[in-house]
Amino acid sequence: MQKITVPVLTNEQSGISMFKDVEYSIEDYNGLMITDRQDALNFRYRISEPGYFSSWHVAGDPTLIIIRSGILRMTLRNGEYRDFSAGDLFIAQDKLVEGEVFDNTKHGHTAQLIGESTVQAVHIKLATKAE
């Protein structure tokens, strides 16, 4: 059985954002190799110009992000980062624990455009969290 690994920006129960790789099984469906269906709520198209940088924030609802062009760097509080470029995808789903207030020294991640190429991406809001 084949699998695909998808990077997930999550915080599980700790409140601290982290990267986790989640594997999805790929099944043979009459010669078409495909994963199980994932329900989605909506999608948006994103464009970020050179110089784009977001301050610390959390994603909230799970969102599948597919990079079409440019390089987007996602950085965690501990300094770890991953660069995503054309053809890459990841799920952003870090969020505040219920009742918790955003702490600008503890929670979230930043997003930054790397280089001089515009980032174009598709954001697909998922109905459920990636495990």
Legacy VTK file of the C-alpha trace (Angstrom):
# vtk DataFile Version 3.0
C-alpha trace
ASCII
DATASET POLYDATA
POINTS 131 float
0.000 0.000 0.000
1.351 3.427 -0.954
1.219 6.449 1.330
1.574 10.191 0.950
3.069 12.330 3.710
1.580 15.783 4.295
3.281 18.325 6.590
0.851 19.651 9.202
1.354 22.808 11.262
-0.447 21.895 14.475
-0.299 22.357 18.222
-2.185 19.302 19.401
-2.927 19.846 23.113
0.222 21.766 24.110
-0.726 25.168 22.705
2.766 25.405 21.138
2.826 25.306 17.322
4.861 22.485 15.785
5.284 20.607 12.523
4.026 17.033 12.289
4.072 14.768 9.240
0.799 12.900 8.704
0.575 9.875 6.410
-2.465 9.174 4.239
-2.971 5.768 2.631
-3.319 5.681 -1.127
-5.665 2.977 -2.407
-6.143 1.500 -5.867
-9.531 2.621 -7.170
-9.827 0.895 -10.553
-6.303 1.904 -11.547
-6.582 5.399 -10.045
-4.376 5.691 -6.966
-6.236 7.952 -4.515
-6.660 8.717 -0.794
-9.921 8.578 1.120
-12.228 11.567 0.661
-11.552 14.648 2.801
-14.531 16.945 3.344
-13.953 20.656 2.675
-15.990 23.752 3.521
-14.696 26.392 1.065
-11.627 27.582 -0.795
-9.866 30.871 -1.463
-7.136 31.961 -3.833
-4.224 33.817 -2.231
-1.655 36.224 -3.686
1.173 37.683 -1.562
3.625 40.186 -3.018
7.402 40.329 -2.317
8.074 41.710 1.157
4.996 39.986 2.661
5.412 39.036 6.323
2.704 38.145 8.836
3.155 38.674 12.548
2.575 35.828 15.007
-0.813 34.175 14.561
-2.554 30.800 14.611
-4.392 29.241 11.683
-7.551 28.359 13.580
-9.611 26.100 11.354
-7.668 23.389 9.497
-6.684 24.703 6.055
-4.956 22.823 3.252
-2.586 25.237 1.493
-1.302 24.388 -1.987
1.543 26.604 -3.215
1.311 27.434 -6.930
4.246 29.856 -7.192
6.836 31.551 -4.999
8.271 30.430 -1.666
6.385 30.739 1.630
8.335 30.245 4.878
6.418 29.142 7.963
8.409 29.800 11.170
7.705 28.466 14.669
8.486 30.101 18.015
11.464 27.767 18.541
13.073 29.041 15.305
12.252 25.938 13.277
10.893 26.720 9.824
9.875 25.068 6.609
9.897 26.600 3.156
7.061 25.628 0.817
7.342 26.297 -2.930
5.417 25.588 -6.132
3.867 22.130 -5.975
4.179 21.810 -2.184
1.210 21.526 0.130
0.674 21.549 3.866
-2.140 21.763 6.392
-2.194 24.680 8.849
-4.334 23.911 11.890
-2.639 25.326 14.963
-5.217 27.041 17.154
-5.774 28.279 20.658
-6.966 25.811 23.250
-10.562 26.650 24.168
-10.680 29.507 26.665
-7.044 30.469 26.096
-6.082 34.030 25.124
-3.410 34.551 22.422
0.000 35.075 24.057
2.377 36.901 21.700
5.370 35.176 23.338
4.013 31.605 23.226
1.470 30.916 20.494
1.517 30.701 16.747
3.747 30.972 13.741
4.748 33.559 11.154
4.469 33.399 7.371
6.956 35.142 5.112
7.460 35.393 1.388
11.045 34.419 0.524
12.652 35.926 -2.569
11.241 38.225 -5.219
8.520 36.007 -6.712
4.874 36.513 -5.816
3.328 33.690 -3.782
0.156 32.313 -5.276
-1.648 29.630 -3.330
-4.985 27.911 -2.922
-6.442 27.711 0.618
-8.990 24.931 1.123
-10.803 25.072 4.466
-11.142 21.479 5.710
-14.141 20.162 7.606
-12.014 18.166 10.060
-8.541 18.276 11.584
-5.678 16.218 10.124
-4.703 13.466 12.521
LINES 1 132
131 0 1 2 3 4 5 6 7 8 9 10 11 12 13 14 15 16 17 18 19 20 21 22 23 24 25 26 27 28 29 30 31 32 33 34 35 36 37 38 39 40 41 42 43 44 45 46 47 48 49 50 51 52 53 54 55 56 57 58 59 60 61 62 63 64 65 66 67 68 69 70 71 72 73 74 75 76 77 78 79 80 81 82 83 84 85 86 87 88 89 90 91 92 93 94 95 96 97 98 99 100 101 102 103 104 105 106 107 108 109 110 111 112 113 114 115 116 117 118 119 120 121 122 123 124 125 126 127 128 129 130
